[in-house]
Amino acid sequence: MQTLVCEKCGTQLKCGSTKDRSCWCMNLPNMTGNFVLADSFLCTDCLTAGQAKAITRQKKKQKAQRHVERDFRSAP
């Protein structure tokens, strides 16, 4: 794992990306308005314009709702 520094705010984070596994940042939307981020690193907060925690909470709610709906459909 390598330590990366956010180019915008200076936050240090560990990158778990490998040849076989992408990093967590690939699962977050780029809300910076700058879609040319090749060879640059932004932390979760900067990448999502301060919305990383809210996005993660929303994704968890959506996943839970899908499970409830799936269980409801499979009930006798």
C-alpha positions as a Markdown table, in Angstrom:
| # | Residue | x | y | z |
|---|---|---|---|---|
| 1 | Met | 0.0 | 0.0 | 0.0 |
| 2 | Gln | 1.3 | 3.4 | -0.9 |
| 3 | Thr | 0.6 | 6.7 | 0.9 |
| 4 | Leu | -0.8 | 9.4 | -1.4 |
| 5 | Val | -1.3 | 13.1 | -0.7 |
| 6 | Cys | -4.4 | 15.0 | -1.9 |
| 7 | Glu | -3.2 | 17.6 | -4.4 |
| 8 | Lys | -6.0 | 20.0 | -3.3 |
| 9 | Cys | -6.0 | 19.8 | 0.5 |
| 10 | Gly | -2.9 | 17.9 | 1.5 |
| 11 | Thr | -4.7 | 15.0 | 3.3 |
| 12 | Gln | -2.7 | 11.8 | 3.3 |
| 13 | Leu | -4.4 | 8.5 | 2.5 |
| 14 | Lys | -3.4 | 4.9 | 1.8 |
| 15 | Cys | -4.1 | 3.6 | -1.7 |
| 16 | Gly | -5.0 | -0.1 | -1.8 |
| 17 | Ser | -5.0 | -0.3 | -5.6 |
| 18 | Thr | -3.3 | -3.3 | -7.2 |
| 19 | Lys | -3.1 | -4.9 | -10.6 |
| 20 | Asp | -6.1 | -7.0 | -9.7 |
| 21 | Arg | -8.1 | -4.6 | -7.5 |
| 22 | Ser | -9.1 | -1.0 | -8.1 |
| 23 | Cys | -8.9 | 1.6 | -5.3 |
| 24 | Trp | -11.9 | 2.9 | -3.4 |
| 25 | Cys | -11.8 | 6.1 | -5.3 |
| 26 | Met | -13.0 | 4.3 | -8.4 |
| 27 | Asn | -16.4 | 3.8 | -6.7 |
| 28 | Leu | -17.0 | 7.5 | -6.0 |
| 29 | Pro | -18.2 | 10.1 | -8.5 |
| 30 | Asn | -15.9 | 12.9 | -9.6 |
| 31 | Met | -17.9 | 16.0 | -8.6 |
| 32 | Thr | -15.0 | 18.4 | -9.0 |
| 33 | Gly | -16.0 | 19.6 | -12.4 |
| 34 | Asn | -12.5 | 18.6 | -13.6 |
| 35 | Phe | -12.7 | 15.3 | -15.5 |
| 36 | Val | -9.0 | 15.2 | -16.4 |
| 37 | Leu | -7.6 | 13.7 | -13.3 |
| 38 | Ala | -5.1 | 11.4 | -14.9 |
| 39 | Asp | -1.9 | 11.1 | -12.8 |
| 40 | Ser | -3.4 | 13.1 | -10.0 |
| 41 | Phe | -4.9 | 12.2 | -6.6 |
| 42 | Leu | -7.8 | 13.7 | -4.7 |
| 43 | Cys | -9.0 | 12.6 | -1.3 |
| 44 | Thr | -12.6 | 11.4 | -0.9 |
| 45 | Asp | -13.8 | 14.8 | 0.3 |
| 46 | Cys | -12.2 | 16.8 | -2.5 |
| 47 | Leu | -13.1 | 14.2 | -5.2 |
| 48 | Thr | -16.8 | 14.4 | -4.2 |
| 49 | Ala | -16.8 | 18.1 | -3.4 |
| 50 | Gly | -17.3 | 17.4 | 0.3 |
| 51 | Gln | -20.1 | 14.9 | -0.2 |
| 52 | Ala | -18.3 | 11.6 | 0.3 |
| 53 | Lys | -20.0 | 10.6 | 3.6 |
| 54 | Ala | -23.4 | 11.6 | 2.3 |
| 55 | Ile | -22.9 | 9.6 | -0.8 |
| 56 | Thr | -21.7 | 6.5 | 1.1 |
| 57 | Arg | -24.7 | 6.8 | 3.5 |
| 58 | Gln | -27.1 | 7.0 | 0.5 |
| 59 | Lys | -25.5 | 4.0 | -1.2 |
| 60 | Lys | -25.9 | 1.9 | 1.9 |
| 61 | Lys | -29.5 | 2.9 | 2.2 |
| 62 | Gln | -30.1 | 2.0 | -1.4 |
| 63 | Lys | -28.4 | -1.4 | -1.0 |
| 64 | Ala | -30.5 | -2.1 | 2.1 |
| 65 | Gln | -33.7 | -1.2 | 0.3 |
| 66 | Arg | -32.8 | -3.5 | -2.6 |
| 67 | His | -32.3 | -6.4 | -0.1 |
| 68 | Val | -35.7 | -5.6 | 1.5 |
| 69 | Glu | -37.4 | -5.6 | -1.9 |
| 70 | Arg | -35.6 | -8.8 | -3.0 |
| 71 | Asp | -36.7 | -10.5 | 0.3 |
| 72 | Phe | -40.3 | -9.3 | -0.2 |
| 73 | Arg | -40.4 | -10.7 | -3.7 |
| 74 | Ser | -39.1 | -14.1 | -2.7 |
| 75 | Ala | -41.5 | -14.4 | 0.3 |
| 76 | Pro | -44.2 | -17.0 | -0.2 |
